[in-house]
Amino acid sequence: MSARFLILCSLILTLFSCAEPQVKLLSPSIIPAPQSLQVNAGHFTINEETTLSNNDDFTASYNFLNNFLEHATGRTWKTKYSETNSIILEYDDSISSKEGYSIESNEHNITIKASTDAGAFYAVQSLLQLMPVDIAHRTEIHIPAVTIKDEPSFKYRGMHLDVSRHMYDVDFIKKYIDAMAMLKMNNFHWHLTDDQGWRIEIKKYPRLQEVAAFRDSTLVGHYNDTPHQYDGKRYGGFYTQEEVREVIAFAKARHINVIPEIEIPGHAQAAIAAYPELGCTGENVQVAMKWGVFEDIYCPSEETFTFLENVLDEVMELFPSKYIHIGGDEVPKTQWKSSPIAQQVIKENGLTDEYELQSYFIQRMEKYLNSKGRQIIGWDEILEGGLAPNATVMSWRGTKGAVEAAKAGHDVIMTPTSHAYFDYYQSENDDEPLAIGGFLPLEKVYHFNPIPVELNDEEAIHVLGVQGNVWTEYMTTSEQVEYMAFPRMLAMSEVAWSADENKNYDSFINRVEFFHKRLDEMDINYANHLYEIEGTLNEGQAYELSTKTIGKEIRFTTDGSDPDSSSTVYDSPIPFTADMTLKAQVFEDDDSLGRLFTQEFLYHKGVGATISINKEPHKSYPGSGANGLINGIKGSDSRYGDSEWLGFWGEDIEIEINFKEPVEINEIELRFYNAPGQWIYSPERYEMVLKTDFDETVIDRMDVKNNSNSIFEVNHKLFTPKAFTPKYKKMTIKIPNYGIIPDGHQGAGNKAWTFIDEIIIK
């Protein structure tokens, strides 16, 4: 559904409104965008005589619609079939998609057709979005005449919520699920156990509630801050089995499947704190008070397997989901290497190493769950050592795991950090709430293509869908969860539901602008970055400004003063030929909207030079490409995923800069990001070579020490002989990767990331 189409819809509705001035109709602004939407002449009026007509197969859909209308209007709705003035739910077996539907609204009726209750339910969600937001106690509600034919692109459309790091009450869980239902999402991934807390009642093991559910204190500030500080407050809780049943029933009425996650064999410190015999050391440990990965994992003993089978028995009794998520991620092998029990299991089962032991652990639990008619989902680490036969892989470390699994005939769910981790920052503003790191703006979520390019059509069938993940280390309240999840959940819903030909970011942004009213009505604390300004440096060394919303203008200054209604209106790129401070703001008429945009420019000797890198940045962190390293713009001090930082995963890089004319160089500054908690390490050494027409200067830095928390800046002042000032035509920088992350650190056993920013040449 293109932007032009939506504009045409608005024009058509305006014409009809002119014909009937007493009726004000809304242009359809449905999220996610339907596969086909046609605006017709006229409208349907819902009034006090309007009836509801229900097919017996559509009980959940009818109940949802009836309850919504009764709550919104404060009156009881009649249920009977009528040839006029009725909202009709009708069975239609010609609709082949189990989640597909059609809506036909005209001056007589609104007719919803589907072949399943799920399809009818999604039709109801679209119908409700055709209504004005403020329908409470209206005597008449006007619905534009439309023809909609719709079905999802992917059958798995999920949202995740971590309740171990921070826990939220049942009312909020329901609110979260209600928002998912509105957006036609159908799987709620409930992350119930982790090192920092066990959140589900297991009656056979009461110490999980008494001990594992509570931690003595919680980390204050960011994990990368040193030294670590704690609040000294006991924190925790758990959901009773009755509360779990309540949530599942609530979700079922909205056609949402609830998938529980019980982490194995890692992320088990809370459970081991309650039952030390489950660990490999037998020593008492505490429920974790800070974030990260811990070495206390389940020992592969018969006692452990009995415990896990008993836990899963109670979980399966509660959750009807076909899928049980067993985690499988971030499993340090240190304790297994020194454990007699683990080594005996390796020997007895003919395993090669601890990675195959992890596979053995996962496969054993899979066999047990399969025997109960269930299937496992695991994070992509379950590929290590051999994939369990019937497992579905949730690919989070990029798309490599998904490609490997799909080519082997396994189903996959796409949830890479680059596009699906909603705990990442969504704006470069300094006043954003504390987050784990990274940078994932709304537009990047929207442009996610769930099908990896490496897969052919037959292999791509194994991509079941997508999921947005909300990890809550830094989300102490439900309001913070909402701020991080919305509006990115809206974008993910369109990724999951809408066909590629109907996706248009400009159209989406303008629908989101209207959708804010719905989120306000739902009392959702969404982030609003719609009126922010984006800036890019073009090839002509001029700065371009843009904003996504329609009907607004940008005003700017270059002298450091704040723009107002009398400032210059932006209409062409702004030349960058000297240091400057650019400030800009979006205006509608004379009123400013959104936040002030500020960009500092440093005009150094590298600006305008030619640059190349021997390796491409990782596709998840491309920054502004190689030219972004010498464009005069520094990256954020807290967002390593912004448009300036370039990320390389486990690769040695070599950067070559060729100057247009030979230049004198007195000083060179390098900027690296350092965040071991996110697997990012500044280099331990690097080499720079400066070349003139006659010779070269080598600067070889060994044993670089970085004591900073995030930004590592290295400054080189060159010695210049008094008798002769060299002019350099070329500079080469060789930067070896840190290597494999050692045991005892976050991401142990994985390749480290290198992130580099502006190379400042003075």
Secondary structure, DSSP 8 states (H G I E B T S, - for coil): --HHHHHHHHHHHHHHHHHSTT--------SS--SEEEEEEEEEEE-TT-EEE--GGGHHHHHHHHHHHHHHHSS--EE---SSSEEEEEE-TT--STT-EEEEE-SSEEEEEESSHHHHHHHHHHHHHHS-S--TT-S-EEEEEEEEEE--S-SEEEEEEE-SSS---HHHHHHHHHHHHHTT--EEEEE-EETTEE-B--TT-THIIIIITEES--EES-TTSSS-EE----EE--B-HHHHHHHHHHHHTTT-EEEEEEEESSS-HHHHHH-GGGBSS--------S-S--S--B---HHHHHHHHHHHHHHHHH---SEEEEE--S---HHHHH-HHHHHHHHHTT--SHHHHHHHHHHHHHHHHHHTT-EEEEEGGGGTT---TT-EEEE-SSSHHHHHHHHTT--EEE--HHHHBTTSB----TTS---SS-B--HHHHHT--SS-TT--HHHHTTEEEEEEB---TT--SHHHHHHHHTTHHHHHHHHHHS-GGG--HHHHHHHHHHHHHHHHHTT------TT--EEEE-TTSEEEEE-SSTT-EEEEESBS----TTSEE--S-EE-SS-EEEEEEEEETTEEEEEEEEEEE---TTTT-EEEESS---TT--TT-GGGGGSS----SS-TTSSS-EEEES--EEEEEEEEEEE---EEEEEEE-BGGGTB---S-EEEEEE-SS-EEEEEE-S-----SSEEEEEEE----SS----EEEEEEEE----B--TTSTTTTSB-EEEE---EE-
